[in-house]
Structures are given as structure tokens and as C-alpha cells.
């Protein structure tokens, strides 16, 4: 399989690394508007061809698939060009910046018959896959309460670099540079992390906040106006209630995801800082003394492997563009809830 990458940023490097490591996959081209950047990227990752013209790259008949690692605001335009060229596509999250665009992308991929997936990378954790299986099997009974959090600290820690000096962080803080803030960036992950095992989110009440970060909340060309903390109260299709949060201000956490799901017969919890393949459970007679034990989940293939397998088999894996559109619907409702300061029920 011959694959091309759209975008030459740091995350594109992760895609290049993972795809190159797969047997039978060859990364043959990369495209970015910045000529110097894309040529340096191609040299660093051993990619033979570098382009600054996306349509020229997509015109190549020998390219089977693309990995779209562009900024959020251009996912739609670049993905639709790839789909129109008949390329199978893996797109970074969030799929788009609003529900209408995400649904248009999902419809285009469906009509073109191309394999389409969205990189909700925490689906790769064996723990979340096993948690879904346990809940579906009724191990914890009827779900009543859910807690989920995504905690980052790069606004207070230098572990990932200097956010106030580096464009790869500054654009994520600026709405005019295409950012939907922490809610759009990593909130999409925690929404998926909670609803993938538990079920559809049917109502939301959301509060967003952008804290002051610089004089006049501006650094150079970047106006720092995108939300950096999000709190969500949600209801799931089965009636359970949940609290979900995402923040860039979680001092003491570099990149932490956690989930607790409580049912009327048991509970489970996941802490990806502790282990990606462990689920803590409180089941059966252990419910009464509130005793927890640890279950090791079986291995899970990565999104990159599942994408390639889907192309080879002709069977579209998950999460697909339709799932991306479903999550964007919830994200849009969160933004509207915050703006209107009220709860919103998502129509069926």
C-alpha cells in the first residue's frame, strides 16, 4: 500500500513513524504549503517526494491512501479533495470545526466508497476496548454515573516546550487561527472516551473559560481567545449522568486521561497514566466491601493498523467519519450551551 501525508507538522511525524513501521506500507509523498518545511520533513522521514500543491500530489494514481494531519480548520477542504481523488483517508481529530462540515465529509466518503477513519488515538488503549466489552456484557449492571477527565498542563509546564514562543502551541489558543480551544482539541477525545463504552450522549450543559495568559491576551499575531478549560454535565442514552472535563491548566499532569463508570451492580475505572492495558473493577461480592481488583486487557491494534487492514479487507473500521460527525454534533451543542448558558437536549 502506498500512502501520502497531508501536513508536515509534529503530529504528521507521528503518522509517518507509525505507517512506515507497518509491513507492506510505503509512505511515498508528503504535502505542505511551506516548501522548506515539507522538504525538511521528507528528508527526515525518508519520504521520496515533497509537494506544496495538494492537487498535484493527489493526481498520482499510485497513491492509494492519505493521512490528513492538517490544522483543524482545513480538514474539510483537504479531506474533500482527497476523497474526490478516490483516496482512502485517515483524518486527524476533530473531523471538522462544526457539525455541518463533518456531516458533509462523512457523506462524501460514504458516496465515494473510500475507507475513512478519524484518529481518536485513545481507542488504541486496550483498557477502553475491554471496558466497552465489560459494560456491554452487563458486568456492572445498568450504568448510573460517569466521570471522565482529560488533564494537560502545557500552559504551566515546559515539559512539552514553551507555549508562548512556539506556533504549534500558540495557534491552539487562537480562534482566528482555526482553534476551537481545549474543547475542540482534546475535549473531542474525552467525549469519545466516555461515550464509546457507555453510549450516546443525549444532553449537555457546558461551561467554557479562557483565562488571561499574556498582556492584552495577545502574543505576536496570535490573539489568545480560545477556551482552555471545559466542564460538561451530560446525560447518556441509557439515562446515566456524567461529568466530563478537559483543561490545559492541570498542574501536575502532563497528558492524563481517566474514566470511572458506576453501575447498579459494579464499577470500573481506567487511568491511562498508570497503564494503558489495565481496567480496575469492583464486581460481584466485592461491591459490598468496595474492594477493587485489576484486569489486564488483551492487546489492541493501533488506528494505523486498523486503517490499513480496512483498506485491504474493504471493511471500514471504527472510528469512522460518521463517528466524527456524531462527536462534532455534541461539541457544537457544548458551544451553544455555553453561549446560551443553558442545557441542550440533542435531537434524535
C-alpha positions as CSV (number, residue, x, y, z in Angstrom):
1,X,0.0,0.0,0.0
2,X,1.3,3.4,-1.0
3,X,0.4,6.3,1.3
4,X,0.8,10.1,1.3
5,X,0.7,12.5,4.2
6,X,-1.0,15.9,4.1
7,X,0.7,18.3,6.5
8,X,4.3,18.4,7.8
9,X,3.9,19.3,11.5
10,X,4.9,17.4,14.6
11,X,1.8,15.2,14.6
12,X,2.5,14.3,10.9
13,X,5.8,13.0,12.1
14,X,4.0,10.5,14.4
15,X,1.9,9.4,11.4
16,X,5.0,8.9,9.3
17,X,6.7,6.9,12.0
18,X,3.7,4.6,12.6
19,X,2.9,4.0,9.0
20,X,6.5,3.4,8.0
21,X,6.8,0.7,10.7
22,X,3.9,-1.3,9.2
23,X,4.9,-4.1,6.9
24,X,3.7,-3.6,3.4
25,X,3.1,0.1,3.7
26,X,5.2,2.7,1.9
27,X,5.0,6.4,2.6
28,X,5.7,7.9,-0.8
29,X,4.8,11.6,-0.6
30,X,4.1,14.5,1.7
31,X,2.5,17.9,1.1
32,X,2.6,21.1,2.9
33,X,2.2,24.8,1.9
34,X,5.6,25.6,3.4
35,X,8.2,24.4,0.9
36,X,11.2,24.5,3.2
37,X,9.3,22.7,6.0
38,X,7.9,19.9,3.8
39,X,11.3,19.2,2.1
40,X,12.9,19.0,5.6
41,X,10.1,16.7,6.8
42,X,10.5,14.4,3.7
43,X,14.3,14.2,4.3
44,X,13.9,13.5,8.0
45,X,11.4,10.7,7.4
46,X,12.9,9.2,4.2
47,X,9.9,10.2,2.1
48,X,10.9,10.4,-1.6
49,X,8.6,13.2,-2.8
50,X,7.6,16.5,-1.3
51,X,4.8,18.7,-2.6
52,X,3.4,22.2,-2.0
53,X,0.5,21.6,-4.4
54,X,-2.1,19.2,-2.9
55,X,-4.0,18.6,-6.1
56,X,-0.8,17.6,-7.9
57,X,0.0,15.1,-5.2
58,X,-3.5,13.7,-5.2
59,X,-3.4,13.3,-9.0
60,X,-0.9,10.5,-8.7
61,X,-2.6,7.2,-9.5
62,X,0.0,5.2,-7.5
63,X,-1.1,6.7,-4.2
64,X,-3.8,4.5,-2.5
65,X,-4.5,6.5,0.7
66,X,-3.7,9.6,2.6
67,X,-3.3,10.6,6.2
68,X,-4.6,14.1,6.8
69,X,-2.6,15.9,9.5
70,X,-3.5,19.5,8.8
71,X,-4.9,22.1,11.2
72,X,-8.5,21.6,12.3
73,X,-9.9,24.5,10.1
74,X,-8.7,22.9,6.9
75,X,-9.7,19.3,7.5
76,X,-12.8,19.7,5.4
77,X,-11.2,21.3,2.3
78,X,-8.2,18.9,2.2
79,X,-10.2,15.8,3.0
80,X,-12.8,16.5,0.3
81,X,-10.1,16.9,-2.3
82,X,-8.6,13.6,-1.2
83,X,-12.0,11.8,-1.3
84,X,-12.8,13.3,-4.7
85,X,-9.5,11.8,-5.9
86,X,-10.6,8.4,-4.7
87,X,-8.1,8.1,-1.9
88,X,-8.8,6.2,1.3
89,X,-8.4,8.6,4.2
90,X,-7.4,8.8,7.8
91,X,-8.0,12.3,9.3
92,X,-6.8,13.8,12.5
93,X,-9.4,14.8,15.1
94,X,-11.6,16.7,15.4
95,X,-13.0,15.8,12.0
96,X,-14.2,19.4,11.3
97,X,-15.0,22.6,13.2
98,X,-18.8,22.2,13.0
99,X,-21.4,19.5,12.6
100,X,-22.5,20.5,9.1
101,X,-18.9,20.3,7.7
102,X,-18.3,16.9,9.5
103,X,-21.5,15.5,8.1
104,X,-20.6,16.7,4.6
105,X,-17.2,14.9,4.9
106,X,-18.9,11.7,6.1
107,X,-21.4,11.8,3.3
108,X,-18.7,12.4,0.7
109,X,-16.6,9.5,1.9
110,X,-19.7,7.2,2.0
111,X,-20.7,8.1,-1.5
112,X,-17.2,7.7,-2.9
113,X,-16.9,4.3,-1.2
114,X,-13.5,5.0,0.3
115,X,-12.3,3.7,3.7
116,X,-12.5,6.6,6.1
117,X,-11.3,6.8,9.7
118,X,-10.7,9.6,12.3
119,X,-7.7,9.4,14.6
120,X,-9.3,9.2,18.0
121,X,-6.0,7.7,19.2
122,X,-7.1,6.7,22.7
123,X,-9.2,4.0,21.2
124,X,-5.9,2.2,20.8
125,X,-5.7,1.7,24.5
126,X,-6.6,-1.9,25.3
127,X,-8.2,-0.7,28.5
128,X,-11.0,1.3,26.9
129,X,-11.8,-1.5,24.5
130,X,-12.1,-4.0,27.3
131,X,-14.2,-1.6,29.4
132,X,-16.7,-1.3,26.5
133,X,-16.9,-5.2,26.4
134,X,-17.5,-5.4,30.1
135,X,-20.3,-2.8,30.1
136,X,-21.9,-4.4,27.0
137,X,-21.9,-7.8,28.7
138,X,-23.7,-6.3,31.7
139,X,-20.8,-6.8,34.1
140,X,-21.6,-3.6,36.1
141,X,-25.3,-3.7,35.5
142,X,-27.1,-0.5,34.5
143,X,-24.8,2.5,34.2
144,X,-25.8,5.3,36.6
145,X,-22.8,7.7,36.9
146,X,-19.8,8.5,34.8
147,X,-16.7,10.7,35.5
148,X,-14.1,11.4,32.7
149,X,-11.3,13.8,32.5
150,X,-8.5,14.9,30.2
151,X,-5.9,16.9,32.0
152,X,-3.0,18.7,30.3
153,X,-0.6,21.2,31.9
154,X,1.3,22.8,29.0
155,X,0.1,26.3,29.9
156,X,2.0,25.9,33.2
157,X,4.7,23.3,32.5
158,X,7.6,23.5,30.0
159,X,7.7,19.7,29.6
160,X,6.2,20.0,26.0
161,X,8.1,23.2,25.1
162,X,7.3,26.9,25.5
163,X,3.7,27.5,24.5
164,X,4.3,31.3,24.5
165,X,7.1,31.1,21.9
166,X,6.1,28.2,19.6
167,X,3.5,28.4,16.9
168,X,2.5,24.8,17.3
169,X,1.0,25.7,20.7
170,X,0.0,29.3,20.1
171,X,-2.4,28.5,17.2
172,X,-4.3,26.2,19.6
173,X,-5.1,29.2,21.8
174,X,-6.4,31.5,19.0
175,X,-9.8,31.2,17.4
176,X,-8.8,33.3,14.3
177,X,-6.1,30.7,13.7
178,X,-8.7,27.9,13.5
179,X,-8.7,26.7,17.1
180,X,-11.8,25.6,18.9
181,X,-9.9,25.6,22.1
182,X,-9.3,22.8,24.5
183,X,-12.9,21.6,23.9
184,X,-12.3,21.1,20.2
185,X,-8.8,19.9,20.6
186,X,-8.8,17.3,23.4
187,X,-12.5,17.6,24.5
188,X,-13.3,15.5,21.5
189,X,-11.1,12.8,22.9
190,X,-12.8,12.8,26.3
191,X,-16.3,12.8,24.8
192,X,-15.3,9.7,22.8
193,X,-13.5,8.1,25.7
194,X,-16.7,8.4,27.8
195,X,-19.3,7.6,25.2
196,X,-17.6,4.8,23.4
197,X,-18.0,2.4,26.3
198,X,-21.2,3.9,27.8
199,X,-23.3,5.0,24.9
200,X,-24.6,8.0,23.0
201,X,-24.7,11.4,24.7
202,X,-28.2,12.9,24.5
203,X,-28.0,16.1,26.5
204,X,-25.3,18.5,27.6
205,X,-24.7,21.5,29.8
206,X,-21.3,23.1,29.2
207,X,-19.2,25.9,30.7
208,X,-16.1,27.1,28.9
209,X,-13.5,29.6,30.1
210,X,-10.5,31.3,28.6
211,X,-8.1,32.6,31.3
212,X,-5.8,35.6,30.8
213,X,-2.4,34.4,29.7
214,X,-0.5,37.5,28.4
215,X,-0.8,41.3,28.3
216,X,-3.8,42.1,26.3
217,X,-4.2,38.3,25.7
218,X,-2.1,38.6,22.5
219,X,1.3,37.3,21.6
220,X,2.5,38.5,18.2
221,X,-0.1,37.6,15.5
222,X,-2.0,35.3,18.0
223,X,-5.0,36.6,19.9
224,X,-5.4,34.2,22.8
225,X,-9.1,33.9,22.9
226,X,-9.9,30.2,22.6
227,X,-11.2,28.3,25.6
228,X,-8.6,26.5,27.7
229,X,-10.9,24.8,30.3
230,X,-14.2,23.0,29.7
231,X,-16.6,21.5,32.1
232,X,-19.5,19.3,30.9
233,X,-22.5,17.7,32.5
234,X,-24.0,15.1,30.2
235,X,-26.8,12.6,30.0
236,X,-26.4,9.3,28.2
237,X,-29.0,7.4,26.1
238,X,-29.4,4.8,28.9
239,X,-30.2,7.6,31.4
240,X,-26.9,7.8,33.2
241,X,-25.5,11.1,34.2
242,X,-21.9,12.1,33.8
243,X,-19.3,14.9,34.5
244,X,-16.6,15.4,31.8
245,X,-13.8,17.9,31.9
246,X,-10.8,19.0,29.8
247,X,-8.2,21.6,30.7
248,X,-4.7,22.8,29.8
249,X,-4.3,24.0,33.4
250,X,-3.9,20.7,35.3
251,X,-0.7,21.4,37.1
252,X,1.0,18.1,37.9
253,X,-0.4,16.2,34.9
254,X,1.3,16.1,31.5
255,X,-1.3,14.3,29.5
256,X,-3.7,12.3,31.7
257,X,-6.9,10.6,30.7
258,X,-9.1,8.9,33.3
259,X,-12.6,7.3,33.3
260,X,-14.8,5.9,36.1
261,X,-18.1,4.2,35.3
262,X,-20.5,3.2,38.1
263,X,-23.4,0.8,37.6
264,X,-26.0,-0.7,39.9
265,X,-24.1,-4.0,40.1
266,X,-20.5,-2.9,39.9
267,X,-18.0,-0.3,38.6
268,X,-14.8,0.1,36.6
269,X,-12.2,2.7,36.2
270,X,-9.2,3.4,33.9
271,X,-6.2,5.6,34.5
272,X,-4.0,5.7,31.4
273,X,-1.2,7.3,33.4
274,X,-1.0,4.1,35.3
275,X,-1.4,1.6,32.5
276,X,-2.9,1.5,29.0
277,X,-3.9,-2.1,29.3
278,X,-5.4,-2.3,32.8
279,X,-9.0,-1.9,34.0
280,X,-9.8,-1.8,37.7
281,X,-13.1,-3.4,38.5
282,X,-15.3,-3.7,41.6
283,X,-17.7,-6.6,40.8
284,X,-19.9,-9.1,42.5
285,X,-19.3,-9.6,46.2
286,X,-16.5,-7.1,46.1
287,X,-19.2,-4.3,45.8
288,X,-20.1,-4.6,49.5
289,X,-16.5,-4.0,50.9
290,X,-15.8,-1.7,48.0
291,X,-12.8,-3.9,47.0
292,X,-11.1,-3.3,43.7
293,X,-9.1,-5.7,41.5
294,X,-7.1,-5.2,38.3
295,X,-7.9,-6.9,35.0
296,X,-5.3,-6.9,32.2
297,X,-6.9,-6.2,28.8
298,X,-5.8,-8.1,25.7
299,X,-3.7,-6.2,23.1
300,X,-5.4,-3.8,20.6
301,X,-4.2,-3.0,17.1
302,X,-3.4,0.7,16.5
303,X,-5.5,3.0,14.4
304,X,-2.8,2.9,11.7
305,X,-3.0,-0.9,11.6
306,X,-6.8,-0.9,11.6
307,X,-6.8,1.7,8.8
308,X,-4.5,-0.4,6.6
309,X,-6.5,-3.6,7.4
310,X,-9.7,-1.8,6.4
311,X,-8.3,-0.9,3.0
312,X,-7.0,-4.5,2.5
313,X,-10.3,-6.1,3.5
314,X,-12.7,-3.4,2.1
315,X,-14.4,-3.3,5.5
316,X,-14.5,0.2,7.1
317,X,-13.2,0.1,10.7
318,X,-14.0,2.4,13.6
319,X,-13.9,5.2,14.4
320,X,-15.1,6.4,11.0
321,X,-16.1,9.8,9.7
322,X,-19.7,9.2,10.8
323,X,-18.5,8.8,14.4
324,X,-16.5,12.0,13.9
325,X,-19.7,13.8,12.8
326,X,-21.6,12.4,15.8
327,X,-19.0,13.8,18.2
328,X,-19.0,17.1,16.4
329,X,-22.7,17.3,17.0
330,X,-22.0,17.1,20.7
331,X,-19.2,19.6,20.5
332,X,-21.5,22.1,18.7
333,X,-24.1,21.6,21.4
334,X,-21.4,22.3,24.1
335,X,-20.5,25.6,22.4
336,X,-24.2,26.5,22.1
337,X,-24.9,25.5,25.7
338,X,-22.0,27.7,27.0
339,X,-23.1,30.7,24.8
340,X,-26.7,30.4,25.9
341,X,-26.0,29.4,29.5
342,X,-28.4,26.5,29.4
343,X,-28.7,22.8,29.0
344,X,-29.4,21.4,25.5
345,X,-31.1,18.2,24.5
346,X,-29.7,16.7,21.3
347,X,-32.5,15.9,18.9
348,X,-32.8,12.3,17.7
